[in-house]
Amino acid sequence: MSEWSPEVLEVLEASGWTAGRRGDTTGWRSRFETVGIVMHDAAEGFLQEFGGLTVSIGGPGINRAREPFELEPELAWGEDDRFSEWSDSLGRRLFPLGELDHGRFFLGIDEDNEIYLVEAWVASFGPMPHALENLILGVMPRRINDGHRQSG
């Protein structure tokens, strides 16, 4: 995808990633389509390369703690309302990628390869490949405020 920093490359490889990795996304595509969440090209490309990886990290990061994340869309199963509502609210098509910090947050990707933290609020880790670096290195996502929801 791009040139990763040595640290990010080490974390990705330790998680089972290899350059040129191409996983099958058919199961995720068909499962989420049954609830009206359509897999776009960006989600498919990302999940072919990174789907199924568990990134076990922890400790201090750049400006937030490094939290483990799992790139397994099934972990967001049952959260289709949340993803649909945020897609409508943001004017983007969010597809589930998995979870961050053992299910405390969900991860999603839009059609422009931007990765989001999805909760009762939403924040952006930025576009790929920076988003994955930000997740791994512990960079705080940029909170997106929209008048649609209030955090509680």
N, CA, C and O atoms as a GROMACS GRO file, in nm:
protein
  608
    1MET      N    1   0.084  -0.120   0.000
    1MET     CA    2   0.000   0.000   0.000
    1MET      C    3   0.088   0.125   0.000
    1MET      O    4   0.063   0.217  -0.078
    2SER      N    5   0.188   0.130   0.085
    2SER     CA    6   0.279   0.243   0.086
    2SER      C    7   0.402   0.200   0.163
    2SER      O    8   0.414   0.085   0.206
    3GLU      N    9   0.491   0.292   0.181
    3GLU     CA   10   0.610   0.265   0.261
    3GLU      C   11   0.573   0.287   0.407
    3GLU      O   12   0.542   0.399   0.449
    4TRP      N   13   0.575   0.181   0.484
    4TRP     CA   14   0.545   0.194   0.627
    4TRP      C   15   0.675   0.229   0.700
    4TRP      O   16   0.784   0.194   0.655
    5SER      N   17   0.660   0.299   0.812
    5SER     CA   18   0.777   0.322   0.896
    5SER      C   19   0.820   0.186   0.952
    5SER      O   20   0.738   0.095   0.961
    6PRO      N   21   0.948   0.170   0.988
    6PRO     CA   22   0.993   0.040   1.041
    6PRO      C   23   0.909  -0.009   1.158
    6PRO      O   24   0.879  -0.128   1.168
    7GLU      N   25   0.870   0.082   1.247
    7GLU     CA   26   0.792   0.042   1.364
    7GLU      C   27   0.654  -0.011   1.324
    7GLU      O   28   0.608  -0.113   1.375
    8VAL      N   29   0.589   0.060   1.231
    8VAL     CA   30   0.456   0.018   1.186
    8VAL      C   31   0.467  -0.115   1.110
    8VAL      O   32   0.384  -0.204   1.128
    9LEU      N   33   0.568  -0.128   1.028
    9LEU     CA   34   0.590  -0.250   0.952
    9LEU      C   35   0.608  -0.369   1.047
    9LEU      O   36   0.552  -0.476   1.024
   10GLU      N   37   0.686  -0.348   1.152
   10GLU     CA   38   0.710  -0.454   1.250
   10GLU      C   39   0.579  -0.497   1.316
   10GLU      O   40   0.554  -0.617   1.332
   11VAL      N   41   0.496  -0.400   1.356
   11VAL     CA   42   0.368  -0.431   1.421
   11VAL      C   43   0.276  -0.506   1.324
   11VAL      O   44   0.213  -0.606   1.360
   12LEU      N   45   0.269  -0.458   1.200
   12LEU     CA   46   0.182  -0.523   1.101
   12LEU      C   47   0.228  -0.666   1.074
   12LEU      O   48   0.146  -0.758   1.070
   13GLU      N   49   0.357  -0.685   1.055
   13GLU     CA   50   0.408  -0.820   1.027
   13GLU      C   51   0.387  -0.912   1.146
   13GLU      O   52   0.358  -1.030   1.128
   14ALA      N   53   0.403  -0.859   1.267
   14ALA     CA   54   0.379  -0.940   1.388
   14ALA      C   55   0.232  -0.980   1.398
   14ALA      O   56   0.198  -1.079   1.463
   15SER      N   57   0.144  -0.903   1.334
   15SER     CA   58   0.000  -0.931   1.336
   15SER      C   59  -0.041  -1.027   1.224
   15SER      O   60  -0.158  -1.066   1.216
   16GLY      N   61   0.054  -1.064   1.139
   16GLY     CA   62   0.024  -1.158   1.032
   16GLY      C   63   0.012  -1.097   0.893
   16GLY      O   64  -0.017  -1.167   0.796
   17TRP      N   65   0.036  -0.965   0.883
   17TRP     CA   66   0.027  -0.900   0.753
   17TRP      C   67   0.153  -0.928   0.672
   17TRP      O   68   0.262  -0.934   0.727
   18THR      N   69   0.136  -0.944   0.541
   18THR     CA   70   0.249  -0.953   0.450
   18THR      C   71   0.216  -0.867   0.329
   18THR      O   72   0.100  -0.852   0.294
   19ALA      N   73   0.318  -0.810   0.266
   19ALA     CA   74   0.297  -0.729   0.146
   19ALA      C   75   0.228  -0.815   0.040
   19ALA      O   76   0.265  -0.931   0.020
   20GLY      N   77   0.130  -0.758  -0.027
   20GLY     CA   78   0.060  -0.832  -0.132
   20GLY      C   79  -0.048  -0.926  -0.081
   20GLY      O   80  -0.104  -1.003  -0.158
   21ARG      N   81  -0.078  -0.920   0.049
   21ARG     CA   82  -0.181  -1.004   0.109
   21ARG      C   83  -0.315  -0.978   0.042
   21ARG      O   84  -0.352  -0.862   0.022
   22ARG      N   85  -0.389  -1.084   0.007
   22ARG     CA   86  -0.519  -1.071  -0.058
   22ARG      C   87  -0.615  -1.171   0.004
   22ARG      O   88  -0.618  -1.288  -0.035
   23GLY      N   89  -0.694  -1.127   0.101
   23GLY     CA   90  -0.791  -1.216   0.164
   23GLY      C   91  -0.925  -1.209   0.091
   23GLY      O   92  -0.949  -1.120   0.011
   24ASP      N   93  -1.010  -1.305   0.121
   24ASP     CA   94  -1.142  -1.312   0.060
   24ASP      C   95  -1.242  -1.231   0.143
   24ASP      O   96  -1.254  -1.251   0.264
   25THR      N   97  -1.312  -1.140   0.078
   25THR     CA   98  -1.407  -1.053   0.150
   25THR      C   99  -1.553  -1.091   0.124
   25THR      O  100  -1.644  -1.022   0.170
   26THR      N  101  -1.576  -1.199   0.051
   26THR     CA  102  -1.712  -1.236   0.009
   26THR      C  103  -1.807  -1.253   0.126
   26THR      O  104  -1.921  -1.207   0.121
   27GLY      N  105  -1.762  -1.320   0.230
   27GLY     CA  106  -1.849  -1.346   0.346
   27GLY      C  107  -1.894  -1.217   0.413
   27GLY      O  108  -2.012  -1.201   0.446
   28TRP      N  109  -1.801  -1.125   0.433
   28TRP     CA  110  -1.834  -0.996   0.496
   28TRP      C  111  -1.929  -0.918   0.405
   28TRP      O  112  -2.027  -0.860   0.452
   29ARG      N  113  -1.899  -0.917   0.275
   29ARG     CA  114  -1.983  -0.844   0.180
   29ARG      C  115  -2.128  -0.894   0.188
   29ARG      O  116  -2.220  -0.815   0.204
   30SER      N  117  -2.147  -1.024   0.175
   30SER     CA  118  -2.284  -1.076   0.170
   30SER      C  119  -2.354  -1.062   0.304
   30SER      O  120  -2.474  -1.035   0.308
   31ARG      N  121  -2.282  -1.080   0.414
   31ARG     CA  122  -2.345  -1.069   0.545
   31ARG      C  123  -2.398  -0.927   0.570
   31ARG      O  124  -2.512  -0.911   0.612
   32PHE      N  125  -2.316  -0.826   0.543
   32PHE     CA  126  -2.359  -0.689   0.571
   32PHE      C  127  -2.461  -0.638   0.470
   32PHE      O  128  -2.544  -0.553   0.504
   33GLU      N  129  -2.456  -0.688   0.347
   33GLU     CA  130  -2.556  -0.646   0.249
   33GLU      C  131  -2.696  -0.686   0.292
   33GLU      O  132  -2.794  -0.621   0.255
   34THR      N  133  -2.708  -0.795   0.371
   34THR     CA  134  -2.841  -0.837   0.418
   34THR      C  135  -2.905  -0.733   0.508
   34THR      O  136  -3.027  -0.731   0.524
   35VAL      N  137  -2.823  -0.644   0.569
   35VAL     CA  138  -2.879  -0.539   0.655
   35VAL      C  139  -2.860  -0.402   0.590
   35VAL      O  140  -2.870  -0.299   0.657
   36GLY      N  141  -2.834  -0.400   0.459
   36GLY     CA  142  -2.830  -0.275   0.385
   36GLY      C  143  -2.699  -0.198   0.391
   36GLY      O  144  -2.695  -0.082   0.351
   37ILE      N  145  -2.593  -0.261   0.438
   37ILE     CA  146  -2.463  -0.195   0.440
   37ILE      C  147  -2.381  -0.256   0.326
   37ILE      O  148  -2.344  -0.373   0.330
   38VAL      N  149  -2.354  -0.173   0.226
   38VAL     CA  150  -2.290  -0.220   0.104
   38VAL      C  151  -2.139  -0.197   0.111
   38VAL      O  152  -2.093  -0.089   0.146
   39MET      N  153  -2.064  -0.301   0.076
   39MET     CA  154  -1.918  -0.290   0.075
   39MET      C  155  -1.874  -0.214  -0.050
   39MET      O  156  -1.896  -0.259  -0.162
   40HIS      N  157  -1.811  -0.099  -0.029
   40HIS     CA  158  -1.759  -0.021  -0.142
   40HIS      C  159  -1.615  -0.064  -0.172
   40HIS      O  160  -1.557  -0.143  -0.098
   41ASP      N  161  -1.560  -0.012  -0.280
   41ASP     CA  162  -1.426  -0.053  -0.326
   41ASP      C  163  -1.318  -0.029  -0.221
   41ASP      O  164  -1.228  -0.111  -0.204
   42ALA      N  165  -1.326   0.084  -0.151
   42ALA     CA  166  -1.224   0.115  -0.050
   42ALA      C  167  -1.226   0.010   0.062
   42ALA      O  168  -1.121  -0.036   0.106
   43ALA      N  169  -1.347  -0.027   0.107
   43ALA     CA  170  -1.359  -0.128   0.212
   43ALA      C  171  -1.306  -0.262   0.162
   43ALA      O  172  -1.234  -0.332   0.234
   44GLU      N  173  -1.342  -0.297   0.040
   44GLU     CA  174  -1.296  -0.425  -0.014
   44GLU      C  175  -1.144  -0.429  -0.023
   44GLU      O  176  -1.081  -0.527   0.018
   45GLY      N  177  -1.084  -0.323  -0.077
   45GLY     CA  178  -0.939  -0.320  -0.090
   45GLY      C  179  -0.869  -0.327   0.044
   45GLY      O  180  -0.770  -0.400   0.060
   46PHE      N  181  -0.920  -0.252   0.143
   46PHE     CA  182  -0.861  -0.252   0.276
   46PHE      C  183  -0.872  -0.390   0.339
   46PHE      O  184  -0.775  -0.443   0.393
   47LEU      N  185  -0.993  -0.449   0.332
   47LEU     CA  186  -1.015  -0.578   0.398
   47LEU      C  187  -0.943  -0.693   0.328
   47LEU      O  188  -0.904  -0.790   0.393
   48GLN      N  189  -0.924  -0.682   0.197
   48GLN     CA  190  -0.844  -0.785   0.130
   48GLN      C  191  -0.702  -0.786   0.186
   48GLN      O  192  -0.642  -0.892   0.204
   49GLU      N  193  -0.650  -0.667   0.213
   49GLU     CA  194  -0.513  -0.657   0.261
   49GLU      C  195  -0.500  -0.675   0.413
   49GLU      O  196  -0.404  -0.737   0.460
   50PHE      N  197  -0.595  -0.623   0.488
   50PHE     CA  198  -0.579  -0.620   0.634
   50PHE      C  199  -0.688  -0.695   0.712
   50PHE      O  200  -0.673  -0.715   0.832
   51GLY      N  201  -0.795  -0.738   0.646
   51GLY     CA  202  -0.905  -0.806   0.716
   51GLY      C  203  -0.857  -0.932   0.786
   51GLY      O  204  -0.777  -1.008   0.732
   52GLY      N  205  -0.906  -0.952   0.909
   52GLY     CA  206  -0.870  -1.071   0.985
   52GLY      C  207  -0.750  -1.051   1.076
   52GLY      O  208  -0.719  -1.139   1.157
   53LEU      N  209  -0.682  -0.937   1.066
   53LEU     CA  210  -0.565  -0.914   1.151
   53LEU      C  211  -0.607  -0.868   1.291
   53LEU      O  212  -0.701  -0.790   1.306
   54THR      N  213  -0.536  -0.917   1.390
   54THR     CA  214  -0.550  -0.868   1.527
   54THR      C  215  -0.418  -0.801   1.562
   54THR      O  216  -0.312  -0.863   1.560
   55VAL      N  217  -0.426  -0.672   1.595
   55VAL     CA  218  -0.307  -0.594   1.626
   55VAL      C  219  -0.302  -0.575   1.777
   55VAL      O  220  -0.377  -0.495   1.834
   56SER      N  221  -0.214  -0.650   1.841
   56SER     CA  222  -0.205  -0.649   1.987
   56SER      C  223  -0.097  -0.551   2.031
   56SER      O  224   0.020  -0.586   2.043
   57ILE      N  225  -0.139  -0.428   2.055
   57ILE     CA  226  -0.045  -0.325   2.098
   57ILE      C  227  -0.097  -0.263   2.226
   57ILE      O  228  -0.214  -0.280   2.262
   58GLY      N  229  -0.012  -0.192   2.295
   58GLY     CA  230  -0.051  -0.122   2.418
   58GLY      C  231   0.060  -0.026   2.457
   58GLY      O  232   0.165  -0.021   2.394
   59GLY      N  233   0.035   0.049   2.563
   59GLY     CA  234   0.136   0.142   2.612
   59GLY      C  235   0.115   0.282   2.558
   59GLY      O  236   0.020   0.306   2.483
   60PRO      N  237   0.203   0.374   2.596
   60PRO     CA  238   0.186   0.511   2.552
   60PRO      C  239   0.211   0.526   2.402
   60PRO      O  240   0.295   0.458   2.344
   61GLY      N  241   0.136   0.617   2.343
   61GLY     CA  242   0.155   0.646   2.202
   61GLY      C  243   0.197   0.791   2.185
   61GLY      O  244   0.249   0.852   2.278
   62ILE      N  245   0.175   0.845   2.068
   62ILE     CA  246   0.217   0.983   2.039
   62ILE      C  247   0.136   1.081   2.121
   62ILE      O  248   0.194   1.162   2.194
   63ASN      N  249   0.002   1.077   2.112
   63ASN     CA  250  -0.079   1.164   2.198
   63ASN      C  251  -0.204   1.095   2.251
   63ASN      O  252  -0.299   1.161   2.294
   64ARG      N  253  -0.203   0.963   2.249
   64ARG     CA  254  -0.306   0.882   2.316
   64ARG      C  255  -0.245   0.745   2.337
   64ARG      O  256  -0.144   0.711   2.276
   65ALA      N  257  -0.308   0.666   2.423
   65ALA     CA  258  -0.258   0.530   2.446
   65ALA      C  259  -0.271   0.447   2.319
   65ALA      O  260  -0.364   0.466   2.241
   66ARG      N  261  -0.178   0.357   2.300
   66ARG     CA  262  -0.191   0.260   2.190
   66ARG      C  263  -0.290   0.154   2.236
   66ARG      O  264  -0.273   0.095   2.343
   67GLU      N  265  -0.391   0.131   2.157
   67GLU     CA  266  -0.494   0.035   2.195
   67GLU      C  267  -0.500  -0.075   2.092
   67GLU      O  268  -0.486  -0.050   1.972
   68PRO      N  269  -0.520  -0.200   2.139
   68PRO     CA  270  -0.529  -0.310   2.045
   68PRO      C  271  -0.652  -0.293   1.955
   68PRO      O  272  -0.752  -0.235   1.997
   69PHE      N  273  -0.643  -0.344   1.834
   69PHE     CA  274  -0.759  -0.340   1.745
   69PHE      C  275  -0.763  -0.467   1.662
   69PHE      O  276  -0.661  -0.529   1.634
   70GLU      N  277  -0.884  -0.502   1.623
   70GLU     CA  278  -0.906  -0.624   1.546
   70GLU      C  279  -0.982  -0.588   1.420
   70GLU      O  280  -1.092  -0.531   1.425
   71LEU      N  281  -0.923  -0.621   1.306
   71LEU     CA  282  -0.983  -0.587   1.176
   71LEU      C  283  -1.068  -0.704   1.129
   71LEU      O  284  -1.032  -0.777   1.037
   72GLU      N  285  -1.182  -0.718   1.196
   72GLU     CA  286  -1.276  -0.827   1.171
   72GLU      C  287  -1.416  -0.766   1.171
   72GLU      O  288  -1.476  -0.746   1.277
   73PRO      N  289  -1.471  -0.737   1.051
   73PRO     CA  290  -1.601  -0.670   1.044
   73PRO      C  291  -1.712  -0.739   1.123
   73PRO      O  292  -1.802  -0.671   1.172
   74GLU      N  293  -1.707  -0.871   1.136
   74GLU     CA  294  -1.812  -0.944   1.211
   74GLU      C  295  -1.826  -0.892   1.354
   74GLU      O  296  -1.932  -0.904   1.414
   75LEU      N  297  -1.719  -0.835   1.409
   75LEU     CA  298  -1.724  -0.784   1.546
   75LEU      C  299  -1.820  -0.666   1.558
   75LEU      O  300  -1.865  -0.633   1.668
   76ALA      N  301  -1.852  -0.601   1.446
   76ALA     CA  302  -1.947  -0.489   1.446
   76ALA      C  303  -2.086  -0.536   1.403
   76ALA      O  304  -2.175  -0.454   1.380
   77TRP      N  305  -2.106  -0.668   1.393
   77TRP     CA  306  -2.237  -0.720   1.356
   77TRP      C  307  -2.339  -0.678   1.460
   77TRP      O  308  -2.314  -0.686   1.580
   78GLY      N  309  -2.455  -0.634   1.415
   78GLY     CA  310  -2.558  -0.587   1.507
   78GLY      C  311  -2.550  -0.436   1.529
   78GLY      O  312  -2.637  -0.378   1.594
   79GLU      N  313  -2.446  -0.374   1.476
   79GLU     CA  314  -2.429  -0.228   1.490
   79GLU      C  315  -2.466  -0.156   1.362
   79GLU      O  316  -2.428  -0.041   1.342
   80ASP      N  317  -2.543  -0.224   1.274
   80ASP     CA  318  -2.573  -0.166   1.142
   80ASP      C  319  -2.648  -0.034   1.155
   80ASP      O  320  -2.626   0.056   1.073
   81ASP      N  321  -2.735  -0.018   1.256
   81ASP     CA  322  -2.805   0.109   1.275
   81ASP      C  323  -2.705   0.222   1.298
   81ASP      O  324  -2.717   0.330   1.241
   82ARG      N  325  -2.608   0.196   1.384
   82ARG     CA  326  -2.506   0.296   1.417
   82ARG      C  327  -2.429   0.335   1.290
   82ARG      O  328  -2.408   0.453   1.263
   83PHE      N  329  -2.386   0.236   1.211
   83PHE     CA  330  -2.311   0.264   1.090
   83PHE      C  331  -2.398   0.335   0.986
   83PHE      O  332  -2.351   0.426   0.918
   84SER      N  333  -2.524   0.295   0.974
   84SER     CA  334  -2.615   0.360   0.879
   84SER      C  335  -2.643   0.504   0.919
   84SER      O  336  -2.641   0.593   0.835
   85GLU      N  337  -2.669   0.527   1.048
   85GLU     CA  338  -2.697   0.663   1.095
   85GLU      C  339  -2.578   0.754   1.074
   85GLU      O  340  -2.594   0.867   1.028
   86TRP      N  341  -2.458   0.707   1.107
   86TRP     CA  342  -2.340   0.791   1.088
   86TRP      C  343  -2.311   0.812   0.940
   86TRP      O  344  -2.266   0.920   0.901
   87SER      N  345  -2.337   0.712   0.858
   87SER     CA  346  -2.319   0.729   0.713
   87SER      C  347  -2.409   0.841   0.663
   87SER      O  348  -2.365   0.928   0.588
   88ASP      N  349  -2.536   0.839   0.706
   88ASP     CA  350  -2.631   0.943   0.665
   88ASP      C  351  -2.586   1.080   0.717
   88ASP      O  352  -2.587   1.179   0.645
   89SER      N  353  -2.548   1.082   0.844
   89SER     CA  354  -2.511   1.207   0.908
   89SER      C  355  -2.386   1.270   0.845
   89SER      O  356  -2.379   1.392   0.829
   90LEU      N  357  -2.289   1.187   0.810
   90LEU     CA  358  -2.162   1.238   0.755
   90LEU      C  359  -2.166   1.255   0.603
   90LEU      O  360  -2.080   1.320   0.544
   91GLY      N  361  -2.268   1.195   0.540
   91GLY     CA  362  -2.273   1.198   0.394
   91GLY      C  363  -2.164   1.109   0.335
   91GLY      O  364  -2.117   1.134   0.224
   92ARG      N  365  -2.125   1.005   0.408
   92ARG     CA  366  -2.022   0.910   0.366
   92ARG      C  367  -2.079   0.771   0.384
   92ARG      O  368  -2.170   0.751   0.463
   93ARG      N  369  -2.026   0.676   0.311
   93ARG     CA  370  -2.072   0.537   0.327
   93ARG      C  371  -1.972   0.461   0.412
   93ARG      O  372  -1.868   0.417   0.364
   94LEU      N  373  -2.006   0.446   0.540
   94LEU     CA  374  -1.915   0.376   0.633
   94LEU      C  375  -1.939   0.226   0.628
   94LEU      O  376  -2.052   0.179   0.638
   95PHE      N  377  -1.830   0.152   0.612
   95PHE     CA  378  -1.839   0.007   0.618
   95PHE      C  379  -1.758  -0.039   0.740
   95PHE      O  380  -1.646   0.008   0.761
   96PRO      N  381  -1.814  -0.131   0.820
   96PRO     CA  382  -1.745  -0.176   0.942
   96PRO      C  383  -1.612  -0.246   0.910
   96PRO      O  384  -1.603  -0.326   0.817
   97LEU      N  385  -1.511  -0.215   0.991
   97LEU     CA  386  -1.381  -0.283   0.978
   97LEU      C  387  -1.351  -0.373   1.096
   97LEU      O  388  -1.274  -0.469   1.083
   98GLY      N  389  -1.411  -0.343   1.211
   98GLY     CA  390  -1.379  -0.422   1.330
   98GLY      C  391  -1.393  -0.337   1.454
   98GLY      O  392  -1.476  -0.246   1.460
   99GLU      N  393  -1.310  -0.368   1.555
   99GLU     CA  394  -1.323  -0.296   1.681
   99GLU      C  395  -1.187  -0.254   1.735
   99GLU      O  396  -1.083  -0.312   1.704
  100LEU      N  397  -1.194  -0.149   1.818
  100LEU     CA  398  -1.076  -0.091   1.882
  100LEU      C  399  -1.093  -0.107   2.032
  100LEU      O  400  -1.202  -0.090   2.086
  101ASP      N  401  -0.982  -0.139   2.099
  101ASP     CA  402  -0.982  -0.150   2.245
  101ASP      C  403  -1.085  -0.251   2.295
  101ASP      O  404  -1.169  -0.219   2.380
  102HIS      N  405  -1.079  -0.372   2.241
  102HIS     CA  406  -1.163  -0.485   2.284
  102HIS      C  407  -1.312  -0.453   2.281
  102HIS      O  408  -1.387  -0.493   2.370
  103GLY      N  409  -1.355  -0.381   2.178
  103GLY     CA  410  -1.498  -0.356   2.160
  103GLY      C  411  -1.547  -0.227   2.220
  103GLY      O  412  -1.667  -0.197   2.213
  104ARG      N  413  -1.458  -0.148   2.281
  104ARG     CA  414  -1.501  -0.020   2.335
  104ARG      C  415  -1.546   0.073   2.222
  104ARG      O  416  -1.638   0.152   2.239
  105PHE      N  417  -1.479   0.061   2.107
  105PHE     CA  418  -1.512   0.142   1.990
  105PHE      C  419  -1.516   0.051   1.868
  105PHE      O  420  -1.459  -0.058   1.867
  106PHE      N  421  -1.584   0.098   1.765
  106PHE     CA  422  -1.583   0.028   1.637
  106PHE      C  423  -1.501   0.108   1.538
  106PHE      O  424  -1.482   0.229   1.555
  107LEU      N  425  -1.453   0.040   1.436
  107LEU     CA  426  -1.379   0.106   1.329
  107LEU      C  427  -1.456   0.090   1.199
  107LEU      O  428  -1.514  -0.015   1.172
  108GLY      N  429  -1.456   0.196   1.117
  108GLY     CA  430  -1.522   0.191   0.987
  108GLY      C  431  -1.438   0.264   0.885
  108GLY      O  432  -1.347   0.340   0.919
  109ILE      N  433  -1.468   0.240   0.757
  109ILE     CA  434  -1.395   0.305   0.649
  109ILE      C  435  -1.497   0.362   0.550
  109ILE      O  436  -1.600   0.300   0.524
  110ASP      N  437  -1.467   0.480   0.496
  110ASP     CA  438  -1.557   0.537   0.396
  110ASP      C  439  -1.503   0.512   0.255
  110ASP      O  440  -1.396   0.454   0.238
  111GLU      N  441  -1.578   0.556   0.156
  111GLU     CA  442  -1.542   0.528   0.017
  111GLU      C  443  -1.416   0.600  -0.028
  111GLU      O  444  -1.362   0.570  -0.134
  112ASP      N  445  -1.368   0.698   0.052
  112ASP     CA  446  -1.245   0.769   0.019
  112ASP      C  447  -1.125   0.718   0.100
  112ASP      O  448  -1.022   0.786   0.109
  113ASN      N  449  -1.139   0.599   0.158
  113ASN     CA  450  -1.030   0.536   0.234
  113ASN      C  451  -0.999   0.605   0.366
  113ASN      O  452  -0.890   0.590   0.420
  114GLU      N  453  -1.096   0.680   0.419
  114GLU     CA  454  -1.075   0.743   0.550
  114GLU      C  455  -1.127   0.647   0.656
  114GLU      O  456  -1.234   0.588   0.641
  115ILE      N  457  -1.050   0.631   0.764
  115ILE     CA  458  -1.088   0.538   0.870
  115ILE      C  459  -1.140   0.616   0.990
  115ILE      O  460  -1.083   0.716   1.032
  116TYR      N  461  -1.252   0.566   1.044
  116TYR     CA  462  -1.322   0.633   1.153
  116TYR      C  463  -1.331   0.546   1.277
  116TYR      O  464  -1.339   0.423   1.268
  117LEU      N  465  -1.330   0.612   1.391
  117LEU     CA  466  -1.370   0.553   1.517
  117LEU      C  467  -1.520   0.580   1.526
  117LEU      O  468  -1.564   0.694   1.510
  118VAL      N  469  -1.598   0.476   1.551
  118VAL     CA  470  -1.744   0.490   1.550
  118VAL      C  471  -1.797   0.449   1.687
  118VAL      O  472  -1.772   0.338   1.735
  119GLU      N  473  -1.870   0.542   1.749
  119GLU     CA  474  -1.927   0.517   1.882
  119GLU      C  475  -2.059   0.593   1.884
  119GLU      O  476  -2.128   0.599   1.782
  120ALA      N  477  -2.096   0.652   2.000
  120ALA     CA  478  -2.210   0.743   2.005
  120ALA      C  479  -2.166   0.876   1.945
  120ALA      O  480  -2.247   0.966   1.926
  121TRP      N  481  -2.037   0.888   1.916
  121TRP     CA  482  -1.975   1.001   1.846
  121TRP      C  483  -1.880   0.940   1.745
  121TRP      O  484  -1.860   0.818   1.744
  122VAL      N  485  -1.822   1.022   1.661
  122VAL     CA  486  -1.736   0.969   1.556
  122VAL      C  487  -1.611   1.056   1.544
  122VAL      O  488  -1.616   1.177   1.567
  123ALA      N  489  -1.499   0.994   1.509
  123ALA     CA  490  -1.373   1.066   1.493
  123ALA      C  491  -1.296   1.001   1.378
  123ALA      O  492  -1.313   0.883   1.349
  124SER      N  493  -1.211   1.081   1.314
  124SER     CA  494  -1.137   1.031   1.198
  124SER      C  495  -0.990   1.008   1.231
  124SER      O  496  -0.924   1.092   1.292
  125PHE      N  497  -0.940   0.892   1.188
  125PHE     CA  498  -0.796   0.864   1.196
  125PHE      C  499  -0.726   0.911   1.068
  125PHE      O  500  -0.605   0.895   1.054
  126GLY      N  501  -0.804   0.969   0.976
  126GLY     CA  502  -0.747   1.020   0.851
  126GLY      C  503  -0.756   0.915   0.741
  126GLY      O  504  -0.809   0.806   0.761
  127PRO      N  505  -0.702   0.950   0.624
  127PRO     CA  506  -0.707   0.858   0.511
  127PRO      C  507  -0.595   0.754   0.522
  127PRO      O  508  -0.494   0.776   0.589
  128MET      N  509  -0.615   0.642   0.455
  128MET     CA  510  -0.510   0.542   0.444
  128MET      C  511  -0.399   0.599   0.357
  128MET      O  512  -0.428   0.677   0.266
  129PRO      N  513  -0.274   0.565   0.379
  129PRO     CA  514  -0.223   0.472   0.481
  129PRO      C  515  -0.196   0.538   0.616
  129PRO      O  516  -0.162   0.470   0.712
  130HIS      N  517  -0.212   0.671   0.623
  130HIS     CA  518  -0.183   0.741   0.750
  130HIS      C  519  -0.272   0.692   0.863
  130HIS      O  520  -0.230   0.686   0.979
  131ALA      N  521  -0.396   0.656   0.830
  131ALA     CA  522  -0.490   0.612   0.933
  131ALA      C  523  -0.436   0.491   1.010
  131ALA      O  524  -0.444   0.486   1.133
  132LEU      N  525  -0.381   0.395   0.937
  132LEU     CA  526  -0.330   0.275   1.003
  132LEU      C  527  -0.207   0.310   1.088
  132LEU      O  528  -0.190   0.256   1.198
  133GLU      N  529  -0.122   0.398   1.038
  133GLU     CA  530  -0.008   0.444   1.117
  133GLU      C  531  -0.058   0.512   1.245
  133GLU      O  532  -0.006   0.487   1.353
  134ASN      N  533  -0.160   0.599   1.231
  134ASN     CA  534  -0.214   0.670   1.347
  134ASN      C  535  -0.269   0.573   1.450
  134ASN      O  536  -0.248   0.591   1.570
  135LEU      N  537  -0.340   0.470   1.403
  135LEU     CA  538  -0.394   0.368   1.495
  135LEU      C  539  -0.282   0.296   1.569
  135LEU      O  540  -0.288   0.277   1.690
  136ILE      N  541  -0.178   0.258   1.494
  136ILE     CA  542  -0.070   0.179   1.553
  136ILE      C  543   0.019   0.263   1.645
  136ILE      O  544   0.062   0.216   1.750
  137LEU      N  545   0.046   0.386   1.606
  137LEU     CA  546   0.140   0.470   1.681
  137LEU      C  547   0.075   0.548   1.795
  137LEU      O  548   0.145   0.612   1.875
  138GLY      N  549  -0.058   0.542   1.804
  138GLY     CA  550  -0.126   0.612   1.914
  138GLY      C  551  -0.143   0.760   1.888
  138GLY      O  552  -0.105   0.843   1.970
  139VAL      N  553  -0.202   0.793   1.772
  139VAL     CA  554  -0.234   0.932   1.741
  139VAL      C  555  -0.384   0.951   1.762
  139VAL      O  556  -0.465   0.874   1.712
  140MET      N  557  -0.418   1.055   1.836
  140MET     CA  558  -0.558   1.084   1.867
  140MET      C  559  -0.637   1.111   1.740
  140MET      O  560  -0.594   1.192   1.657
  141PRO      N  561  -0.752   1.045   1.721
  141PRO     CA  562  -0.833   1.075   1.603
  141PRO      C  563  -0.898   1.213   1.618
  141PRO      O  564  -0.918   1.262   1.729
  142ARG      N  565  -0.930   1.273   1.505
  142ARG     CA  566  -0.994   1.406   1.504
  142ARG      C  567  -1.144   1.388   1.520
  142ARG      O  568  -1.211   1.327   1.436
  143ARG      N  569  -1.196   1.441   1.628
  143ARG     CA  570  -1.338   1.428   1.659
  143ARG      C  571  -1.419   1.507   1.556
  143ARG      O  572  -1.386   1.621   1.524
  144ILE      N  573  -1.524   1.446   1.506
  144ILE     CA  574  -1.611   1.513   1.409
  144ILE      C  575  -1.738   1.551   1.480
  144ILE      O  576  -1.812   1.466   1.529
  145ASN      N  577  -1.763   1.681   1.486
  145ASN     CA  578  -1.884   1.728   1.551
  145ASN      C  579  -1.989   1.754   1.446
  145ASN      O  580  -1.967   1.826   1.349
  146ASP      N  581  -2.103   1.693   1.468
  146ASP     CA  582  -2.215   1.729   1.381
  146ASP      C  583  -2.331   1.745   1.475
  146ASP      O  584  -2.342   1.670   1.572
  147GLY      N  585  -2.417   1.836   1.449
  147GLY     CA  586  -2.526   1.869   1.539
  147GLY      C  587  -2.623   1.754   1.559
  147GLY      O  588  -2.710   1.759   1.646
  148HIS      N  589  -2.608   1.649   1.479
  148HIS     CA  590  -2.701   1.536   1.478
  148HIS      C  591  -2.710   1.465   1.613
  148HIS      O  592  -2.820   1.428   1.656
  149ARG      N  593  -2.598   1.447   1.681
  149ARG     CA  594  -2.599   1.373   1.806
  149ARG      C  595  -2.524   1.450   1.913
  149ARG      O  596  -2.431   1.526   1.884
  150GLN      N  597  -2.563   1.429   2.035
  150GLN     CA  598  -2.489   1.487   2.147
  150GLN      C  599  -2.424   1.373   2.224
  150GLN      O  600  -2.488   1.271   2.249
  151SER      N  601  -2.297   1.391   2.261
  151SER     CA  602  -2.235   1.286   2.342
  151SER      C  603  -2.289   1.300   2.482
  151SER      O  604  -2.322   1.410   2.527
  152GLY      N  605  -2.298   1.188   2.551
  152GLY     CA  606  -2.362   1.193   2.682
  152GLY      C  607  -2.272   1.156   2.793
  152GLY      O  608  -2.314   1.156   2.909
   0.00000   0.00000   0.00000
